[in-house]
Amino acid sequence: MKKSSVIPLTVVIVLAALLGGYFVGKRGSVTGSRDTGSSTNSASTKRKVLYWKAPMDPNFHSDKPGKSPMGMELVPVYASEGGGNASDVKISPDVVNNLGVRTALVQRGSLSHRLVTVGYVGYDEDTITSINTRADGWIEKLAIKSAGDSVKAGQLLYELFSPKLATAEREYLTALSSGSRSLIAASGERMHSLGFTSSQIQQLRRTRKVSDRVARYARSTGTVMSLAVSEGAYVMPATQIMKLADLHTVWVMAEVDESNAGLLHTGQKAVAEFDAFPGRQWQGAIDYIYPDLSAMTRTVKVRLRFANPDLKLQPNMYARVTIHAEPQLNRIYIPNQALIRTGHSQRVIVALGEGRFDVCPVLAGFSSGNRVEILKGLQPGQRVVTSAQFMIDSEANVGAAALRLGGGRTGCNVSPPDHTSDGKSTPGGKVSGKAMPTVSVKGDAGDTAPKAKKAAPAGAAMPGMAMSADASGSQPKAKHAEKAASGRQPQ
């Protein structure tokens, strides 16, 4: 009897203890949740909201809370996340040293441009002379035997037998016998038009003897470019007997890349070197810039003129040409290896110190040796990464949309973009106009702002590298995830 009364008493005590523990735990949980909520709210109230974005579509922005076109609640982006205070990539100092990251200073100064190209020697076409006869006849004697022969001024070229020329000589002698000045003058003009020189006319007037052969002499010094006839050939006025060119000045035809066409102008100094004469340089200048661009090579053709007093330079010789462009003053430039060029963008890695780096879009200008001009995106005094920048760039995983908004980062020297198209919003939180492309930004470790779940970025960090990417470009998988989530209910 005594034993049976003890058992119910024990059960009552155990139940009372359990109920007391339950109420005490519930009260503490409520109190803790209130404290956590208040701390979260206080932390959130201290942070400035820049804009709201769709969890599954980072390209959709709104200036006030609401729902995305998929029906999901918009997620706020705070100043510490998207306002440029965070860095694209953070690396521990030890890893920076292990990677051998080197930086260079962004500088302002003058850039001297040296355009190095190749070309070939050609005839100076301003000195080319075409030798034709002005009457029908036969080449009785040809003094020039082959192309390439040198010709001096006054040297005999050929002798022509022509009945028409003999008739002109007889008419002139008849005019002299008549004593009529008008006939003499008319006959003399006719002989000039048929190719007789003044000395030949004076000789005829002095000797009064008609010659069956009429000689033709070179009027200037040059080189025979081509010879189209031989002795005994019948020629007409349309027949080109030979072509002469003076090689004391030559042309060098060169081609310059399309990107450097803006640096060219006539009169620009140039230096040419030739394999046949090592160690010797020829000084010249740009004589003409051709107005058309080669569709095949995307180059501009340039004609340079060089003096050739000793006739060392020969047509079709290969030349290495250096064109000295005028220096560009007060330009911002960086080392060429610091610039990352892709098919759609140009960017650099800006070092912020303490292992922090920003990926910044830039607009590059002309290159000068190992330096490249920066037209937009940087300021003197900043530091850019010149080695291991491709590894940092791949870790940042910045896409085209991120580069357009990269100016909002701490290290990028462009105005941060407007996250709304016109500052007005439509019902549901959708910004009127087209949604701006943007980038999903991950906050710091201490941030407690709500974030939408998303798939891991395509480029994962390498083993052994303590990196955390704060900015990533929109991945193609995001759109597939958006389609998959279109049937879900709002959270």
ChimeraX attribute file (.defattr): number of C-alpha atoms within 10 A of each C-alpha:
attribute: neighborCount
match mode: 1-to-1
recipient: residues
	/A:1	5
	/A:2	6
	/A:3	7
	/A:4	8
	/A:5	9
	/A:6	10
	/A:7	10
	/A:8	10
	/A:9	10
	/A:10	10
	/A:11	10
	/A:12	10
	/A:13	10
	/A:14	11
	/A:15	11
	/A:16	11
	/A:17	10
	/A:18	10
	/A:19	11
	/A:20	11
	/A:21	12
	/A:22	11
	/A:23	11
	/A:24	10
	/A:25	12
	/A:26	11
	/A:27	12
	/A:28	11
	/A:29	12
	/A:30	11
	/A:31	12
	/A:32	12
	/A:33	12
	/A:34	12
	/A:35	12
	/A:36	12
	/A:37	12
	/A:38	12
	/A:39	12
	/A:40	15
	/A:41	13
	/A:42	11
	/A:43	13
	/A:44	16
	/A:45	10
	/A:46	9
	/A:47	14
	/A:48	14
	/A:49	18
	/A:50	18
	/A:51	19
	/A:52	25
	/A:53	28
	/A:54	24
	/A:55	22
	/A:56	22
	/A:57	21
	/A:58	21
	/A:59	17
	/A:60	23
	/A:61	30
	/A:62	30
	/A:63	20
	/A:64	20
	/A:65	17
	/A:66	19
	/A:67	21
	/A:68	23
	/A:69	15
	/A:70	18
	/A:71	17
	/A:72	19
	/A:73	20
	/A:74	27
	/A:75	22
	/A:76	24
	/A:77	24
	/A:78	19
	/A:79	16
	/A:80	19
	/A:81	23
	/A:82	24
	/A:83	17
	/A:84	19
	/A:85	15
	/A:86	22
	/A:87	29
	/A:88	31
	/A:89	22
	/A:90	23
	/A:91	17
	/A:92	13
	/A:93	14
	/A:94	11
	/A:95	15
	/A:96	18
	/A:97	11
	/A:98	9
	/A:99	15
	/A:100	10
	/A:101	16
	/A:102	16
	/A:103	19
	/A:104	17
	/A:105	16
	/A:106	18
	/A:107	20
	/A:108	17
	/A:109	12
	/A:110	14
	/A:111	22
	/A:112	16
	/A:113	18
	/A:114	18
	/A:115	19
	/A:116	17
	/A:117	15
	/A:118	16
	/A:119	22
	/A:120	17
	/A:121	21
	/A:122	20
	/A:123	20
	/A:124	19
	/A:125	13
	/A:126	11
	/A:127	16
	/A:128	17
	/A:129	18
	/A:130	12
	/A:131	17
	/A:132	16
	/A:133	18
	/A:134	17
	/A:135	19
	/A:136	18
	/A:137	21
	/A:138	18
	/A:139	23
	/A:140	18
	/A:141	18
	/A:142	18
	/A:143	14
	/A:144	20
	/A:145	13
	/A:146	15
	/A:147	15
	/A:148	15
	/A:149	14
	/A:150	16
	/A:151	21
	/A:152	13
	/A:153	11
	/A:154	12
	/A:155	15
	/A:156	17
	/A:157	18
	/A:158	20
	/A:159	20
	/A:160	25
	/A:161	21
	/A:162	19
	/A:163	15
	/A:164	13
	/A:165	25
	/A:166	15
	/A:167	12
	/A:168	17
	/A:169	24
	/A:170	17
	/A:171	19
	/A:172	25
	/A:173	18
	/A:174	16
	/A:175	18
	/A:176	17
	/A:177	10
	/A:178	11
	/A:179	10
	/A:180	11
	/A:181	11
	/A:182	10
	/A:183	16
	/A:184	19
	/A:185	14
	/A:186	14
	/A:187	21
	/A:188	21
	/A:189	13
	/A:190	17
	/A:191	21
	/A:192	14
	/A:193	12
	/A:194	14
	/A:195	17
	/A:196	19
	/A:197	15
	/A:198	12
	/A:199	9
	/A:200	15
	/A:201	15
	/A:202	12
	/A:203	12
	/A:204	17
	/A:205	15
	/A:206	9
	/A:207	8
	/A:208	15
	/A:209	12
	/A:210	17
	/A:211	13
	/A:212	14
	/A:213	19
	/A:214	18
	/A:215	20
	/A:216	20
	/A:217	16
	/A:218	17
	/A:219	13
	/A:220	16
	/A:221	18
	/A:222	22
	/A:223	19
	/A:224	21
	/A:225	19
	/A:226	17
	/A:227	18
	/A:228	12
	/A:229	18
	/A:230	17
	/A:231	16
	/A:232	14
	/A:233	16
	/A:234	16
	/A:235	20
	/A:236	15
	/A:237	13
	/A:238	11
	/A:239	15
	/A:240	16
	/A:241	21
	/A:242	19
	/A:243	18
	/A:244	24
	/A:245	25
	/A:246	23
	/A:247	26
	/A:248	19
	/A:249	19
	/A:250	26
	/A:251	26
	/A:252	28
	/A:253	21
	/A:254	22
	/A:255	22
	/A:256	22
	/A:257	16
	/A:258	14
	/A:259	13
	/A:260	16
	/A:261	16
	/A:262	9
	/A:263	18
	/A:264	19
	/A:265	16
	/A:266	13
	/A:267	13
	/A:268	16
	/A:269	17
	/A:270	21
	/A:271	18
	/A:272	23
	/A:273	18
	/A:274	18
	/A:275	11
	/A:276	12
	/A:277	10
	/A:278	8
	/A:279	8
	/A:280	10
	/A:281	13
	/A:282	14
	/A:283	12
	/A:284	21
	/A:285	21
	/A:286	22
	/A:287	18
	/A:288	16
	/A:289	17
	/A:290	11
	/A:291	8
	/A:292	9
	/A:293	16
	/A:294	12
	/A:295	8
	/A:296	6
	/A:297	11
	/A:298	13
	/A:299	18
	/A:300	21
	/A:301	21
	/A:302	22
	/A:303	18
	/A:304	29
	/A:305	22
	/A:306	22
	/A:307	16
	/A:308	16
	/A:309	11
	/A:310	8
	/A:311	12
	/A:312	11
	/A:313	24
	/A:314	14
	/A:315	15
	/A:316	13
	/A:317	14
	/A:318	19
	/A:319	21
	/A:320	17
	/A:321	26
	/A:322	16
	/A:323	22
	/A:324	18
	/A:325	19
	/A:326	15
	/A:327	14
	/A:328	14
	/A:329	11
	/A:330	11
	/A:331	17
	/A:332	22
	/A:333	26
	/A:334	27
	/A:335	21
	/A:336	15
	/A:337	15
	/A:338	23
	/A:339	24
	/A:340	17
	/A:341	13
	/A:342	8
	/A:343	5
	/A:344	6
	/A:345	14
	/A:346	15
	/A:347	20
	/A:348	26
	/A:349	29
	/A:350	27
	/A:351	22
	/A:352	16
	/A:353	10
	/A:354	11
	/A:355	17
	/A:356	19
	/A:357	27
	/A:358	28
	/A:359	29
	/A:360	28
	/A:361	26
	/A:362	25
	/A:363	14
	/A:364	19
	/A:365	16
	/A:366	18
	/A:367	21
	/A:368	17
	/A:369	13
	/A:370	9
	/A:371	18
	/A:372	21
	/A:373	22
	/A:374	22
	/A:375	15
	/A:376	15
	/A:377	19
	/A:378	26
	/A:379	19
	/A:380	14
	/A:381	11
	/A:382	18
	/A:383	22
	/A:384	27
	/A:385	23
	/A:386	22
	/A:387	17
	/A:388	16
	/A:389	24
	/A:390	16
	/A:391	14
	/A:392	23
	/A:393	19
	/A:394	14
	/A:395	24
	/A:396	28
	/A:397	23
	/A:398	22
	/A:399	16
	/A:400	17
	/A:401	17
	/A:402	23
	/A:403	22
	/A:404	19
	/A:405	24
	/A:406	30
	/A:407	23
	/A:408	21
	/A:409	23
	/A:410	21
	/A:411	27
	/A:412	25
	/A:413	18
	/A:414	19
	/A:415	12
	/A:416	16
	/A:417	13
	/A:418	11
	/A:419	20
	/A:420	20
	/A:421	15
	/A:422	11
	/A:423	12
	/A:424	14
	/A:425	17
	/A:426	12
	/A:427	9
	/A:428	16
	/A:429	23
	/A:430	26
	/A:431	22
	/A:432	16
	/A:433	13
	/A:434	13
	/A:435	16
	/A:436	20
	/A:437	19
	/A:438	27
	/A:439	25
	/A:440	20
	/A:441	23
	/A:442	20
	/A:443	22
	/A:444	14
	/A:445	6
	/A:446	6
	/A:447	15
	/A:448	12
	/A:449	16
	/A:450	10
	/A:451	14
	/A:452	13
	/A:453	8
	/A:454	12
	/A:455	9
	/A:456	8
	/A:457	17
	/A:458	12
	/A:459	11
	/A:460	14
	/A:461	16
	/A:462	10
	/A:463	7
	/A:464	7
	/A:465	15
	/A:466	14
	/A:467	21
	/A:468	17
	/A:469	23
	/A:470	23
	/A:471	28
	/A:472	25
	/A:473	21
	/A:474	22
	/A:475	16
	/A:476	9
	/A:477	12
	/A:478	16
	/A:479	13
	/A:480	11
	/A:481	14
	/A:482	14
	/A:483	12
	/A:484	10
	/A:485	15
	/A:486	14
	/A:487	10
	/A:488	11
	/A:489	9
	/A:490	12
	/A:491	6
